[in-house]
Amino acid sequence: MMLSIVLACLWAIAANVLAMMPSRRNHWPLAYVLMATGAPLLVLMWVQNGPWGVLILTLAAASILRWPLRYALRRAGLAR
């Protein structure tokens, strides 16, 4: 199996484990860490698997990081 797919699966598992942890700070610091580690993973996925792999990983990341994505879209003026 390709390294990028293994790392993407580990990233998704880590994201779900972090989401289950109780937090007083509303998980924002954890979301920043996930975004910072997910961006290079997208590049690696593009290099090894092409655009379809990146599309699948982007959809998975958007479903996991839906609240930061909503706030970013609101700030950009693309959503209410």
mmCIF file of the N, C-alpha and C atoms, coordinates in Angstrom:
data_MODEL
# 
_entry.id   MODEL 
# 
loop_
_atom_site.group_PDB 
_atom_site.id 
_atom_site.type_symbol 
_atom_site.label_atom_id 
_atom_site.label_alt_id 
_atom_site.label_comp_id 
_atom_site.label_asym_id 
_atom_site.label_entity_id 
_atom_site.label_seq_id 
_atom_site.pdbx_PDB_ins_code 
_atom_site.Cartn_x 
_atom_site.Cartn_y 
_atom_site.Cartn_z 
_atom_site.occupancy 
_atom_site.B_iso_or_equiv 
_atom_site.pdbx_formal_charge 
_atom_site.auth_seq_id 
_atom_site.auth_comp_id 
_atom_site.auth_asym_id 
_atom_site.auth_atom_id 
_atom_site.pdbx_PDB_model_num 
ATOM 1   N N  . MET A 1 1  ? 0.842   -1.165 0.000  1.00 0.00 ? 1  MET A N  1 
ATOM 2   C CA . MET A 1 1  ? 0.000   0.000  0.000  1.00 0.00 ? 1  MET A CA 1 
ATOM 3   C C  . MET A 1 1  ? 0.896   1.239  0.000  1.00 0.00 ? 1  MET A C  1 
ATOM 4   N N  . MET A 1 2  ? 0.447   2.288  -0.623 1.00 0.00 ? 2  MET A N  1 
ATOM 5   C CA . MET A 1 2  ? 1.246   3.501  -0.727 1.00 0.00 ? 2  MET A CA 1 
ATOM 6   C C  . MET A 1 2  ? 1.326   4.223  0.616  1.00 0.00 ? 2  MET A C  1 
ATOM 7   N N  . LEU A 1 3  ? 2.451   4.884  0.817  1.00 0.00 ? 3  LEU A N  1 
ATOM 8   C CA . LEU A 1 3  ? 2.697   5.597  2.063  1.00 0.00 ? 3  LEU A CA 1 
ATOM 9   C C  . LEU A 1 3  ? 1.655   6.681  2.310  1.00 0.00 ? 3  LEU A C  1 
ATOM 10  N N  . SER A 1 4  ? 1.246   7.387  1.273  1.00 0.00 ? 4  SER A N  1 
ATOM 11  C CA . SER A 1 4  ? 0.287   8.473  1.448  1.00 0.00 ? 4  SER A CA 1 
ATOM 12  C C  . SER A 1 4  ? -1.071  7.961  1.929  1.00 0.00 ? 4  SER A C  1 
ATOM 13  N N  . ILE A 1 5  ? -1.479  6.811  1.468  1.00 0.00 ? 5  ILE A N  1 
ATOM 14  C CA . ILE A 1 5  ? -2.762  6.248  1.891  1.00 0.00 ? 5  ILE A CA 1 
ATOM 15  C C  . ILE A 1 5  ? -2.688  5.807  3.350  1.00 0.00 ? 5  ILE A C  1 
ATOM 16  N N  . VAL A 1 6  ? -1.584  5.204  3.736  1.00 0.00 ? 6  VAL A N  1 
ATOM 17  C CA . VAL A 1 6  ? -1.399  4.794  5.131  1.00 0.00 ? 6  VAL A CA 1 
ATOM 18  C C  . VAL A 1 6  ? -1.399  6.015  6.044  1.00 0.00 ? 6  VAL A C  1 
ATOM 19  N N  . LEU A 1 7  ? -0.674  7.064  5.646  1.00 0.00 ? 7  LEU A N  1 
ATOM 20  C CA . LEU A 1 7  ? -0.632  8.280  6.461  1.00 0.00 ? 7  LEU A CA 1 
ATOM 21  C C  . LEU A 1 7  ? -1.995  8.965  6.524  1.00 0.00 ? 7  LEU A C  1 
ATOM 22  N N  . ALA A 1 8  ? -2.746  8.931  5.436  1.00 0.00 ? 8  ALA A N  1 
ATOM 23  C CA . ALA A 1 8  ? -4.085  9.516  5.436  1.00 0.00 ? 8  ALA A CA 1 
ATOM 24  C C  . ALA A 1 8  ? -5.011  8.756  6.384  1.00 0.00 ? 8  ALA A C  1 
ATOM 25  N N  . CYS A 1 9  ? -4.907  7.454  6.405  1.00 0.00 ? 9  CYS A N  1 
ATOM 26  C CA . CYS A 1 9  ? -5.714  6.656  7.335  1.00 0.00 ? 9  CYS A CA 1 
ATOM 27  C C  . CYS A 1 9  ? -5.323  6.936  8.782  1.00 0.00 ? 9  CYS A C  1 
ATOM 28  N N  . LEU A 1 10 ? -4.030  7.042  9.040  1.00 0.00 ? 10 LEU A N  1 
ATOM 29  C CA . LEU A 1 10 ? -3.579  7.373  10.396 1.00 0.00 ? 10 LEU A CA 1 
ATOM 30  C C  . LEU A 1 10 ? -4.019  8.772  10.802 1.00 0.00 ? 10 LEU A C  1 
ATOM 31  N N  . TRP A 1 11 ? -4.015  9.721  9.850  1.00 0.00 ? 11 TRP A N  1 
ATOM 32  C CA . TRP A 1 11 ? -4.481  11.075 10.123 1.00 0.00 ? 11 TRP A CA 1 
ATOM 33  C C  . TRP A 1 11 ? -5.972  11.062 10.491 1.00 0.00 ? 11 TRP A C  1 
ATOM 34  N N  . ALA A 1 12 ? -6.758  10.287 9.769  1.00 0.00 ? 12 ALA A N  1 
ATOM 35  C CA . ALA A 1 12 ? -8.199  10.207 10.044 1.00 0.00 ? 12 ALA A CA 1 
ATOM 36  C C  . ALA A 1 12 ? -8.456  9.556  11.403 1.00 0.00 ? 12 ALA A C  1 
ATOM 37  N N  . ILE A 1 13 ? -7.705  8.532  11.737 1.00 0.00 ? 13 ILE A N  1 
ATOM 38  C CA . ILE A 1 13 ? -7.862  7.892  13.045 1.00 0.00 ? 13 ILE A CA 1 
ATOM 39  C C  . ILE A 1 13 ? -7.473  8.861  14.154 1.00 0.00 ? 13 ILE A C  1 
ATOM 40  N N  . ALA A 1 14 ? -6.353  9.566  13.975 1.00 0.00 ? 14 ALA A N  1 
ATOM 41  C CA . ALA A 1 14 ? -5.930  10.547 14.979 1.00 0.00 ? 14 ALA A CA 1 
ATOM 42  C C  . ALA A 1 14 ? -6.955  11.656 15.120 1.00 0.00 ? 14 ALA A C  1 
ATOM 43  N N  . ALA A 1 15 ? -7.538  12.104 14.027 1.00 0.00 ? 15 ALA A N  1 
ATOM 44  C CA . ALA A 1 15 ? -8.557  13.154 14.087 1.00 0.00 ? 15 ALA A CA 1 
ATOM 45  C C  . ALA A 1 15 ? -9.779  12.691 14.869 1.00 0.00 ? 15 ALA A C  1 
ATOM 46  N N  . ASN A 1 16 ? -10.188 11.464 14.673 1.00 0.00 ? 16 ASN A N  1 
ATOM 47  C CA . ASN A 1 16 ? -11.348 10.951 15.395 1.00 0.00 ? 16 ASN A CA 1 
ATOM 48  C C  . ASN A 1 16 ? -11.047 10.749 16.877 1.00 0.00 ? 16 ASN A C  1 
ATOM 49  N N  . VAL A 1 17 ? -9.848  10.298 17.195 1.00 0.00 ? 17 VAL A N  1 
ATOM 50  C CA . VAL A 1 17 ? -9.474  10.135 18.604 1.00 0.00 ? 17 VAL A CA 1 
ATOM 51  C C  . VAL A 1 17 ? -9.404  11.502 19.288 1.00 0.00 ? 17 VAL A C  1 
ATOM 52  N N  . LEU A 1 18 ? -8.827  12.487 18.620 1.00 0.00 ? 18 LEU A N  1 
ATOM 53  C CA . LEU A 1 18 ? -8.749  13.834 19.188 1.00 0.00 ? 18 LEU A CA 1 
ATOM 54  C C  . LEU A 1 18 ? -10.132 14.445 19.366 1.00 0.00 ? 18 LEU A C  1 
ATOM 55  N N  . ALA A 1 19 ? -11.052 14.144 18.470 1.00 0.00 ? 19 ALA A N  1 
ATOM 56  C CA . ALA A 1 19 ? -12.410 14.668 18.581 1.00 0.00 ? 19 ALA A CA 1 
ATOM 57  C C  . ALA A 1 19 ? -13.163 14.067 19.760 1.00 0.00 ? 19 ALA A C  1 
ATOM 58  N N  . MET A 1 20 ? -12.791 12.873 20.176 1.00 0.00 ? 20 MET A N  1 
ATOM 59  C CA . MET A 1 20 ? -13.458 12.228 21.306 1.00 0.00 ? 20 MET A CA 1 
ATOM 60  C C  . MET A 1 20 ? -12.941 12.699 22.661 1.00 0.00 ? 20 MET A C  1 
ATOM 61  N N  . MET A 1 21 ? -11.792 13.379 22.650 1.00 0.00 ? 21 MET A N  1 
ATOM 62  C CA . MET A 1 21 ? -11.217 13.832 23.910 1.00 0.00 ? 21 MET A CA 1 
ATOM 63  C C  . MET A 1 21 ? -11.984 15.038 24.436 1.00 0.00 ? 21 MET A C  1 
ATOM 64  N N  . PRO A 1 22 ? -12.258 15.060 25.746 1.00 0.00 ? 22 PRO A N  1 
ATOM 65  C CA . PRO A 1 22 ? -12.926 16.250 26.290 1.00 0.00 ? 22 PRO A CA 1 
ATOM 66  C C  . PRO A 1 22 ? -11.975 17.446 26.274 1.00 0.00 ? 22 PRO A C  1 
ATOM 67  N N  . SER A 1 23 ? -12.528 18.609 25.947 1.00 0.00 ? 23 SER A N  1 
ATOM 68  C CA . SER A 1 23 ? -11.699 19.798 25.854 1.00 0.00 ? 23 SER A CA 1 
ATOM 69  C C  . SER A 1 23 ? -12.493 21.014 26.302 1.00 0.00 ? 23 SER A C  1 
ATOM 70  N N  . ARG A 1 24 ? -11.868 21.858 27.075 1.00 0.00 ? 24 ARG A N  1 
ATOM 71  C CA . ARG A 1 24 ? -12.509 23.098 27.504 1.00 0.00 ? 24 ARG A CA 1 
ATOM 72  C C  . ARG A 1 24 ? -12.330 24.194 26.470 1.00 0.00 ? 24 ARG A C  1 
ATOM 73  N N  . ARG A 1 25 ? -11.375 24.029 25.575 1.00 0.00 ? 25 ARG A N  1 
ATOM 74  C CA . ARG A 1 25 ? -11.056 25.071 24.603 1.00 0.00 ? 25 ARG A CA 1 
ATOM 75  C C  . ARG A 1 25 ? -11.700 24.806 23.249 1.00 0.00 ? 25 ARG A C  1 
ATOM 76  N N  . ASN A 1 26 ? -12.728 24.000 23.206 1.00 0.00 ? 26 ASN A N  1 
ATOM 77  C CA . ASN A 1 26 ? -13.519 23.727 22.006 1.00 0.00 ? 26 ASN A CA 1 
ATOM 78  C C  . ASN A 1 26 ? -12.725 23.136 20.847 1.00 0.00 ? 26 ASN A C  1 
ATOM 79  N N  . HIS A 1 27 ? -11.672 22.432 21.129 1.00 0.00 ? 27 HIS A N  1 
ATOM 80  C CA . HIS A 1 27 ? -10.907 21.670 20.135 1.00 0.00 ? 27 HIS A CA 1 
ATOM 81  C C  . HIS A 1 27 ? -10.201 22.522 19.084 1.00 0.00 ? 27 HIS A C  1 
ATOM 82  N N  . TRP A 1 28 ? -10.181 23.836 19.201 1.00 0.00 ? 28 TRP A N  1 
ATOM 83  C CA . TRP A 1 28 ? -9.550  24.658 18.167 1.00 0.00 ? 28 TRP A CA 1 
ATOM 84  C C  . TRP A 1 28 ? -8.051  24.418 18.050 1.00 0.00 ? 28 TRP A C  1 
ATOM 85  N N  . PRO A 1 29 ? -7.297  24.325 19.139 1.00 0.00 ? 29 PRO A N  1 
ATOM 86  C CA . PRO A 1 29 ? -5.867  24.030 18.965 1.00 0.00 ? 29 PRO A CA 1 
ATOM 87  C C  . PRO A 1 29 ? -5.625  22.691 18.261 1.00 0.00 ? 29 PRO A C  1 
ATOM 88  N N  . LEU A 1 30 ? -6.466  21.715 18.548 1.00 0.00 ? 30 LEU A N  1 
ATOM 89  C CA . LEU A 1 30 ? -6.329  20.416 17.878 1.00 0.00 ? 30 LEU A CA 1 
ATOM 90  C C  . LEU A 1 30 ? -6.662  20.526 16.395 1.00 0.00 ? 30 LEU A C  1 
ATOM 91  N N  . ALA A 1 31 ? -7.646  21.357 16.064 1.00 0.00 ? 31 ALA A N  1 
ATOM 92  C CA . ALA A 1 31 ? -7.996  21.547 14.660 1.00 0.00 ? 31 ALA A CA 1 
ATOM 93  C C  . ALA A 1 31 ? -6.845  22.205 13.905 1.00 0.00 ? 31 ALA A C  1 
ATOM 94  N N  . TYR A 1 32 ? -6.154  23.141 14.549 1.00 0.00 ? 32 TYR A N  1 
ATOM 95  C CA . TYR A 1 32 ? -5.008  23.779 13.892 1.00 0.00 ? 32 TYR A CA 1 
ATOM 96  C C  . TYR A 1 32 ? -3.900  22.761 13.621 1.00 0.00 ? 32 TYR A C  1 
ATOM 97  N N  . VAL A 1 33 ? -3.678  21.854 14.562 1.00 0.00 ? 33 VAL A N  1 
ATOM 98  C CA . VAL A 1 33 ? -2.655  20.814 14.359 1.00 0.00 ? 33 VAL A CA 1 
ATOM 99  C C  . VAL A 1 33 ? -3.069  19.887 13.217 1.00 0.00 ? 33 VAL A C  1 
ATOM 100 N N  . LEU A 1 34 ? -4.329  19.533 13.167 1.00 0.00 ? 34 LEU A N  1 
ATOM 101 C CA . LEU A 1 34 ? -4.801  18.664 12.084 1.00 0.00 ? 34 LEU A CA 1 
ATOM 102 C C  . LEU A 1 34 ? -4.688  19.349 10.731 1.00 0.00 ? 34 LEU A C  1 
ATOM 103 N N  . MET A 1 35 ? -4.979  20.649 10.678 1.00 0.00 ? 35 MET A N  1 
ATOM 104 C CA . MET A 1 35 ? -4.841  21.369 9.418  1.00 0.00 ? 35 MET A CA 1 
ATOM 105 C C  . MET A 1 35 ? -3.376  21.472 8.999  1.00 0.00 ? 35 MET A C  1 
ATOM 106 N N  . ALA A 1 36 ? -2.493  21.701 9.964  1.00 0.00 ? 36 ALA A N  1 
ATOM 107 C CA . ALA A 1 36 ? -1.071  21.834 9.646  1.00 0.00 ? 36 ALA A CA 1 
ATOM 108 C C  . ALA A 1 36 ? -0.466  20.517 9.185  1.00 0.00 ? 36 ALA A C  1 
ATOM 109 N N  . THR A 1 37 ? -0.947  19.415 9.704  1.00 0.00 ? 37 THR A N  1 
ATOM 110 C CA . THR A 1 37 ? -0.428  18.118 9.262  1.00 0.00 ? 37 THR A CA 1 
ATOM 111 C C  . THR A 1 37 ? -1.145  17.606 8.014  1.00 0.00 ? 37 THR A C  1 
ATOM 112 N N  . GLY A 1 38 ? -2.363  18.074 7.791  1.00 0.00 ? 38 GLY A N  1 
ATOM 113 C CA . GLY A 1 38 ? -3.115  17.621 6.624  1.00 0.00 ? 38 GLY A CA 1 
ATOM 114 C C  . GLY A 1 38 ? -2.667  18.248 5.324  1.00 0.00 ? 38 GLY A C  1 
ATOM 115 N N  . ALA A 1 39 ? -2.169  19.486 5.379  1.00 0.00 ? 39 ALA A N  1 
ATOM 116 C CA . ALA A 1 39 ? -1.748  20.171 4.152  1.00 0.00 ? 39 ALA A CA 1 
ATOM 117 C C  . ALA A 1 39 ? -0.579  19.456 3.457  1.00 0.00 ? 39 ALA A C  1 
ATOM 118 N N  . PRO A 1 40 ? 0.504   19.113 4.164  1.00 0.00 ? 40 PRO A N  1 
ATOM 119 C CA . PRO A 1 40 ? 1.563   18.352 3.476  1.00 0.00 ? 40 PRO A CA 1 
ATOM 120 C C  . PRO A 1 40 ? 1.101   16.959 3.036  1.00 0.00 ? 40 PRO A C  1 
ATOM 121 N N  . LEU A 1 41 ? 0.153   16.416 3.771  1.00 0.00 ? 41 LEU A N  1 
ATOM 122 C CA . LEU A 1 41 ? -0.384  15.108 3.387  1.00 0.00 ? 41 LEU A CA 1 
ATOM 123 C C  . LEU A 1 41 ? -1.135  15.200 2.063  1.00 0.00 ? 41 LEU A C  1 
ATOM 124 N N  . LEU A 1 42 ? -1.826  16.315 1.824  1.00 0.00 ? 42 LEU A N  1 
ATOM 125 C CA . LEU A 1 42 ? -2.489  16.514 0.533  1.00 0.00 ? 42 LEU A CA 1 
ATOM 126 C C  . LEU A 1 42 ? -1.477  16.572 -0.613 1.00 0.00 ? 42 LEU A C  1 
ATOM 127 N N  . VAL A 1 43 ? -0.354  17.235 -0.376 1.00 0.00 ? 43 VAL A N  1 
ATOM 128 C CA . VAL A 1 43 ? 0.685   17.306 -1.410 1.00 0.00 ? 43 VAL A CA 1 
ATOM 129 C C  . VAL A 1 43 ? 1.247   15.912 -1.695 1.00 0.00 ? 43 VAL A C  1 
ATOM 130 N N  . LEU A 1 44 ? 1.535   15.169 -0.649 1.00 0.00 ? 44 LEU A N  1 
ATOM 131 C CA . LEU A 1 44 ? 2.047   13.804 -0.831 1.00 0.00 ? 44 LEU A CA 1 
ATOM 132 C C  . LEU A 1 44 ? 1.022   12.930 -1.551 1.00 0.00 ? 44 LEU A C  1 
ATOM 133 N N  . MET A 1 45 ? -0.240  13.107 -1.208 1.00 0.00 ? 45 MET A N  1 
ATOM 134 C CA . MET A 1 45 ? -1.292  12.338 -1.872 1.00 0.00 ? 45 MET A CA 1 
ATOM 135 C C  . MET A 1 45 ? -1.356  12.695 -3.357 1.00 0.00 ? 45 MET A C  1 
ATOM 136 N N  . TRP A 1 46 ? -1.175  13.980 -3.686 1.00 0.00 ? 46 TRP A N  1 
ATOM 137 C CA . TRP A 1 46 ? -1.191  14.407 -5.094 1.00 0.00 ? 46 TRP A CA 1 
ATOM 138 C C  . TRP A 1 46 ? -0.040  13.763 -5.868 1.00 0.00 ? 46 TRP A C  1 
ATOM 139 N N  . VAL A 1 47 ? 1.134   13.737 -5.257 1.00 0.00 ? 47 VAL A N  1 
ATOM 140 C CA . VAL A 1 47 ? 2.318   13.193 -5.925 1.00 0.00 ? 47 VAL A CA 1 
ATOM 141 C C  . VAL A 1 47 ? 2.163   11.694 -6.164 1.00 0.00 ? 47 VAL A C  1 
ATOM 142 N N  . GLN A 1 48 ? 1.645   10.976 -5.181 1.00 0.00 ? 48 GLN A N  1 
ATOM 143 C CA . GLN A 1 48 ? 1.587   9.520  -5.296 1.00 0.00 ? 48 GLN A CA 1 
ATOM 144 C C  . GLN A 1 48 ? 0.316   8.999  -5.948 1.00 0.00 ? 48 GLN A C  1 
ATOM 145 N N  . ASN A 1 49 ? -0.810  9.713  -5.796 1.00 0.00 ? 49 ASN A N  1 
ATOM 146 C CA . ASN A 1 49 ? -2.085  9.160  -6.269 1.00 0.00 ? 49 ASN A CA 1 
ATOM 147 C C  . ASN A 1 49 ? -2.835  10.027 -7.259 1.00 0.00 ? 49 ASN A C  1 
ATOM 148 N N  . GLY A 1 50 ? -2.392  11.247 -7.470 1.00 0.00 ? 50 GLY A N  1 
ATOM 149 C CA . GLY A 1 50 ? -3.048  12.112 -8.438 1.00 0.00 ? 50 GLY A CA 1 
ATOM 150 C C  . GLY A 1 50 ? -4.247  12.841 -7.873 1.00 0.00 ? 50 GLY A C  1 
ATOM 151 N N  . PRO A 1 51 ? -5.006  13.484 -8.759 1.00 0.00 ? 51 PRO A N  1 
ATOM 152 C CA . PRO A 1 51 ? -6.101  14.337 -8.297 1.00 0.00 ? 51 PRO A CA 1 
ATOM 153 C C  . PRO A 1 51 ? -7.254  13.589 -7.637 1.00 0.00 ? 51 PRO A C  1 
ATOM 154 N N  . TRP A 1 52 ? -7.500  12.348 -8.025 1.00 0.00 ? 52 TRP A N  1 
ATOM 155 C CA . TRP A 1 52 ? -8.615  11.612 -7.416 1.00 0.00 ? 52 TRP A CA 1 
ATOM 156 C C  . TRP A 1 52 ? -8.336  11.274 -5.957 1.00 0.00 ? 52 TRP A C  1 
ATOM 157 N N  . GLY A 1 53 ? -7.093  10.943 -5.653 1.00 0.00 ? 53 GLY A N  1 
ATOM 158 C CA . GLY A 1 53 ? -6.722  10.695 -4.260 1.00 0.00 ? 53 GLY A CA 1 
ATOM 159 C C  . GLY A 1 53 ? -6.849  11.948 -3.420 1.00 0.00 ? 53 GLY A C  1 
ATOM 160 N N  . VAL A 1 54 ? -6.458  13.080 -3.988 1.00 0.00 ? 54 VAL A N  1 
ATOM 161 C CA . VAL A 1 54 ? -6.573  14.352 -3.266 1.00 0.00 ? 54 VAL A CA 1 
ATOM 162 C C  . VAL A 1 54 ? -8.037  14.711 -3.056 1.00 0.00 ? 54 VAL A C  1 
ATOM 163 N N  . LEU A 1 55 ? -8.873  14.467 -4.047 1.00 0.00 ? 55 LEU A N  1 
ATOM 164 C CA . LEU A 1 55 ? -10.298 14.757 -3.909 1.00 0.00 ? 55 LEU A CA 1 
ATOM 165 C C  . LEU A 1 55 ? -10.915 13.942 -2.778 1.00 0.00 ? 55 LEU A C  1 
ATOM 166 N N  . ILE A 1 56 ? -10.599 12.679 -2.724 1.00 0.00 ? 56 ILE A N  1 
ATOM 167 C CA . ILE A 1 56 ? -11.134 11.821 -1.663 1.00 0.00 ? 56 ILE A CA 1 
ATOM 168 C C  . ILE A 1 56 ? -10.635 12.268 -0.296 1.00 0.00 ? 56 ILE A C  1 
ATOM 169 N N  . LEU A 1 57 ? -9.343  12.580 -0.200 1.00 0.00 ? 57 LEU A N  1 
ATOM 170 C CA . LEU A 1 57 ? -8.786  13.031 1.073  1.00 0.00 ? 57 LEU A CA 1 
ATOM 171 C C  . LEU A 1 57 ? -9.357  14.386 1.480  1.00 0.00 ? 57 LEU A C  1 
ATOM 172 N N  . THR A 1 58 ? -9.568  15.272 0.530  1.00 0.00 ? 58 THR A N  1 
ATOM 173 C CA . THR A 1 58 ? -10.149 16.579 0.836  1.00 0.00 ? 58 THR A CA 1 
ATOM 174 C C  . THR A 1 58 ? -11.571 16.440 1.354  1.00 0.00 ? 58 THR A C  1 
ATOM 175 N N  . LEU A 1 59 ? -12.355 15.572 0.757  1.00 0.00 ? 59 LEU A N  1 
ATOM 176 C CA . LEU A 1 59 ? -13.720 15.343 1.235  1.00 0.00 ? 59 LEU A CA 1 
ATOM 177 C C  . LEU A 1 59 ? -13.720 14.737 2.640  1.00 0.00 ? 59 LEU A C  1 
ATOM 178 N N  . ALA A 1 60 ? -12.797 13.822 2.896  1.00 0.00 ? 60 ALA A N  1 
ATOM 179 C CA . ALA A 1 60 ? -12.698 13.233 4.231  1.00 0.00 ? 60 ALA A CA 1 
ATOM 180 C C  . ALA A 1 60 ? -12.274 14.279 5.252  1.00 0.00 ? 60 ALA A C  1 
ATOM 181 N N  . ALA A 1 61 ? -11.316 15.118 4.900  1.00 0.00 ? 61 ALA A N  1 
ATOM 182 C CA . ALA A 1 61 ? -10.863 16.163 5.819  1.00 0.00 ? 61 ALA A CA 1 
ATOM 183 C C  . ALA A 1 61 ? -11.956 17.189 6.055  1.00 0.00 ? 61 ALA A C  1 
ATOM 184 N N  . ALA A 1 62 ? -12.720 17.515 5.026  1.00 0.00 ? 62 ALA A N  1 
ATOM 185 C CA . ALA A 1 62 ? -13.821 18.474 5.190  1.00 0.00 ? 62 ALA A CA 1 
ATOM 186 C C  . ALA A 1 62 ? -14.911 17.921 6.096  1.00 0.00 ? 62 ALA A C  1 
ATOM 187 N N  . SER A 1 63 ? -15.131 16.626 6.064  1.00 0.00 ? 63 SER A N  1 
ATOM 188 C CA . SER A 1 63 ? -16.145 16.055 6.947  1.00 0.00 ? 63 SER A CA 1 
ATOM 189 C C  . SER A 1 63 ? -15.660 16.011 8.397  1.00 0.00 ? 63 SER A C  1 
ATOM 190 N N  . ILE A 1 64 ? -14.364 15.859 8.579  1.00 0.00 ? 64 ILE A N  1 
ATOM 191 C CA . ILE A 1 64 ? -13.813 15.835 9.933  1.00 0.00 ? 64 ILE A CA 1 
ATOM 192 C C  . ILE A 1 64 ? -13.678 17.247 10.491 1.00 0.00 ? 64 ILE A C  1 
ATOM 193 N N  . LEU A 1 65 ? -13.191 18.165 9.670  1.00 0.00 ? 65 LEU A N  1 
ATOM 194 C CA . LEU A 1 65 ? -12.961 19.547 10.097 1.00 0.00 ? 65 LEU A CA 1 
ATOM 195 C C  . LEU A 1 65 ? -14.079 20.464 9.605  1.00 0.00 ? 65 LEU A C  1 
ATOM 196 N N  . ARG A 1 66 ? -15.321 20.064 9.790  1.00 0.00 ? 66 ARG A N  1 
ATOM 197 C CA . ARG A 1 66 ? -16.427 20.824 9.219  1.00 0.00 ? 66 ARG A CA 1 
ATOM 198 C C  . ARG A 1 66 ? -16.634 22.174 9.883  1.00 0.00 ? 66 ARG A C  1 
ATOM 199 N N  . TRP A 1 67 ? -16.428 22.300 11.192 1.00 0.00 ? 67 TRP A N  1 
ATOM 200 C CA . TRP A 1 67 ? -16.638 23.592 11.848 1.00 0.00 ? 67 TRP A CA 1 
ATOM 201 C C  . TRP A 1 67 ? -15.579 24.612 11.460 1.00 0.00 ? 67 TRP A C  1 
ATOM 202 N N  . PRO A 1 68 ? -14.296 24.276 11.441 1.00 0.00 ? 68 PRO A N  1 
ATOM 203 C CA . PRO A 1 68 ? -13.333 25.266 10.933 1.00 0.00 ? 68 PRO A CA 1 
ATOM 204 C C  . PRO A 1 68 ? -13.591 25.640 9.470  1.00 0.00 ? 68 PRO A C  1 
ATOM 205 N N  . LEU A 1 69 ? -14.075 24.701 8.683  1.00 0.00 ? 69 LEU A N  1 
ATOM 206 C CA . LEU A 1 69 ? -14.388 24.991 7.285  1.00 0.00 ? 69 LEU A CA 1 
ATOM 207 C C  . LEU A 1 69 ? -15.571 25.947 7.191  1.00 0.00 ? 69 LEU A C  1 
ATOM 208 N N  . ARG A 1 70 ? -16.579 25.745 8.020  1.00 0.00 ? 70 ARG A N  1 
ATOM 209 C CA . ARG A 1 70 ? -17.733 26.655 8.022  1.00 0.00 ? 70 ARG A CA 1 
ATOM 210 C C  . ARG A 1 70 ? -17.328 28.066 8.422  1.00 0.00 ? 70 ARG A C  1 
ATOM 211 N N  . TYR A 1 71 ? -16.507 28.195 9.454  1.00 0.00 ? 71 TYR A N  1 
ATOM 212 C CA . TYR A 1 71 ? -16.070 29.520 9.877  1.00 0.00 ? 71 TYR A CA 1 
ATOM 213 C C  . TYR A 1 71 ? -15.201 30.184 8.821  1.00 0.00 ? 71 TYR A C  1 
ATOM 214 N N  . ALA A 1 72 ? -14.364 29.423 8.137  1.00 0.00 ? 72 ALA A N  1 
ATOM 215 C CA . ALA A 1 72 ? -13.539 29.985 7.071  1.00 0.00 ? 72 ALA A CA 1 
ATOM 216 C C  . ALA A 1 72 ? -14.399 30.456 5.905  1.00 0.00 ? 72 ALA A C  1 
ATOM 217 N N  . LEU A 1 73 ? -15.423 29.689 5.550  1.00 0.00 ? 73 LEU A N  1 
ATOM 218 C CA . LEU A 1 73 ? -16.307 30.098 4.474  1.00 0.00 ? 73 LEU A CA 1 
ATOM 219 C C  . LEU A 1 73 ? -17.119 31.325 4.853  1.00 0.00 ? 73 LEU A C  1 
ATOM 220 N N  . ARG A 1 74 ? -17.559 31.415 6.101  1.00 0.00 ? 74 ARG A N  1 
ATOM 221 C CA . ARG A 1 74 ? -18.262 32.615 6.559  1.00 0.00 ? 74 ARG A CA 1 
ATOM 222 C C  . ARG A 1 74 ? -17.380 33.834 6.509  1.00 0.00 ? 74 ARG A C  1 
ATOM 223 N N  . ARG A 1 75 ? -16.145 33.683 6.952  1.00 0.00 ? 75 ARG A N  1 
ATOM 224 C CA . ARG A 1 75 ? -15.212 34.800 6.957  1.00 0.00 ? 75 ARG A CA 1 
ATOM 225 C C  . ARG A 1 75 ? -14.892 35.254 5.530  1.00 0.00 ? 75 ARG A C  1 
ATOM 226 N N  . ALA A 1 76 ? -14.841 34.320 4.596  1.00 0.00 ? 76 ALA A N  1 
ATOM 227 C CA . ALA A 1 76 ? -14.571 34.664 3.205  1.00 0.00 ? 76 ALA A CA 1 
ATOM 228 C C  . ALA A 1 76 ? -15.800 35.237 2.501  1.00 0.00 ? 76 ALA A C  1 
ATOM 229 N N  . GLY A 1 77 ? -16.956 35.173 3.154  1.00 0.00 ? 77 GLY A N  1 
ATOM 230 C CA . GLY A 1 77 ? -18.173 35.702 2.562  1.00 0.00 ? 77 GLY A CA 1 
ATOM 231 C C  . GLY A 1 77 ? -18.859 34.760 1.597  1.00 0.00 ? 77 GLY A C  1 
ATOM 232 N N  . LEU A 1 78 ? -18.496 33.481 1.640  1.00 0.00 ? 78 LEU A N  1 
ATOM 233 C CA . LEU A 1 78 ? -19.077 32.499 0.725  1.00 0.00 ? 78 LEU A CA 1 
ATOM 234 C C  . LEU A 1 78 ? -20.241 31.733 1.332  1.00 0.00 ? 78 LEU A C  1 
ATOM 235 N N  . ALA A 1 79 ? -20.500 31.925 2.616  1.00 0.00 ? 79 ALA A N  1 
ATOM 236 C CA . ALA A 1 79 ? -21.606 31.226 3.266  1.00 0.00 ? 79 ALA A CA 1 
ATOM 237 C C  . ALA A 1 79 ? -22.173 32.117 4.364  1.00 0.00 ? 79 ALA A C  1 
ATOM 238 N N  . ARG A 1 80 ? -23.380 31.782 4.811  1.00 0.00 ? 80 ARG A N  1 
ATOM 239 C CA . ARG A 1 80 ? -23.999 32.550 5.885  1.00 0.00 ? 80 ARG A CA 1 
ATOM 240 C C  . ARG A 1 80 ? -23.671 31.956 7.208  1.00 0.00 ? 80 ARG A C  1 
# 
